[in-house]
């Protein structure tokens, strides 16, 4: 004849206490992970995004941009990466965008310091020489691939 299982109150209490302890530890870990902020430049970076509409003379724009403006921009202190994208169209058809430049910095403070530097001011002062009336500049945050 099978034996009846006896209810051991002390064993059940220990098991409940163990479960409660595991739940508290898990809660603390989940809360800590949720509050953790990105700490590496690859996770989150400040960006300067520059949109250029189609220039009157694309060949001259390209020449000046490659030979003069890009070398100026690459001298900006704190610049981590410069990515230039030629716009070839839009899902809705033709686009008046010609070029998009994305300049990456470690954080917003680094971006502001870079723009306030002599090199940042020189790159900004160069814009009207080849892109007056066709350039828009924006700030953003992004993730680097």
Buried (B, 14 or more C-beta within 10 A) or exposed (E): EEEEEEEEEEEEEEEEEEEEEEEEEEEEEEEEEEEEEEEEBEEBBBBBBBBBBBBEEEEEBBEBBEEEBBEBBEEBEBBBEBEBEEBEEEEEEEEEBBBBBBBBBBBBEBBBBBBEBEBBEEBBEBBEEBBEEBBEEEEEEEEBE
